[in-house]
């Protein structure tokens, strides 16, 4: 059953990629990617740059919570908490993400591909 919490999870994936320059969930093939996502295994943003505040790590932990009930229940709440998490930075921007390269997997080469 999907609701706003599913959409917010997807938005968090994009936000993570923009801030960290990496995908939160990595795997060699699509089945392995599904397994990794279901395990909830990802590196907190502070592992890429210690200047990111701990509240940002907590924001992603909540967004990527395995159970939808543990995630933000509204877009307003998610955005508000993200603003609070980033507030300690002020005008300072951590070195953050390297440029994102187009390294998307070629699902045509996979036996199993998303539909």
N, C-alpha and C positions, 0 to 999 in steps of 0.2 A: 504494500500500500504506500504510494508516494504522496507526499504533500510538500509544503514549503520547505521543510527541513531537508528534503532530498535536493531541492534546487539550491539551497544554501550550501549544502555539501559540495555540489558541483562548482558553485561560485568560489568556494574556498580553495578548490583545486586550482582554478585559474589564478586566484590571488597569490597562492603559494608559488606558482610558476613565475609570476611577475616579480615577486619580491626576492625569491631565492635563486631563480634561474635554473631550476630543476623541477622535475615532476615529484610530487610527494610520494607517489607509488611507482616503483620501477620493477620491470621484470623482462625476461627474455622473450616471452610469448604471451599470447592473450590468456590462456588458462592460468599461467603463473601470475599474471597481473591480477586476475580475479582473486586468486588465493591471497596475494599480498594485501589487497584492499580489504578482504574479509578478516585478515589478521590485524589490520589497523597499524601496520608497521611503516613508519615514516620518520624522517629526521626533523626535529624541531628547527625552526628558522635560525635560532641562536647558534646552531652547530655550523652554519654557513658564515655567520657574522655575529660575534658576541655583543656587538653594539645594539642588536635588536633587543628590546625590553622583554623581560620574562612574561609580561602580560600578553605579548604577541604569541609566544609559545602556548600559553593557556588558551588563547582565542582559537588557535588551530586545533588544539586538543579537543576543545568543545565542538568545533565544526566537524571534525573527523570522528567524533564519538561513534562507536560501533552501533549503539542503539539510538534510533531517532529521538527517543525521549530525552536523551542526554544532550542533544544539540539545541541551538537557538530555536525558539519557536516563532520568530518573526524576522523579517528583513530589517525592520527598524531596530530591534534588539541587537542583531548581528552587527549592523553598521555602527550603532552607538558604542558597542563594546570594542569594536575595532578602532574607532576614534579615540577612545579612552586608552587603549593599549598603545597607540602610536603617539599620544600626547607628550610623553616624557622626551621624545626626540626633538620637539619644537621644530626649528628650521633645519636642524641637523639631519642629514640623510646618511644612514650607514652605507658603506661601500656597496653592500647589497649584491644584487645579482649580476653576474656577467651577462653579456649579450646572449639572448636565446638563439640557438641555432636550430635550423629546421632538421631535426633528427627524428621526426616521427617515424614509427615503424611502418614498413610497407606491408599492410595487412593482406595484400594480394599474394604475398609469398607464404602466408600462414595457412595451415590447413583449417584452423578455426579462426574466424574473424567476426568482429561485432556486426550485428545486424540491426 
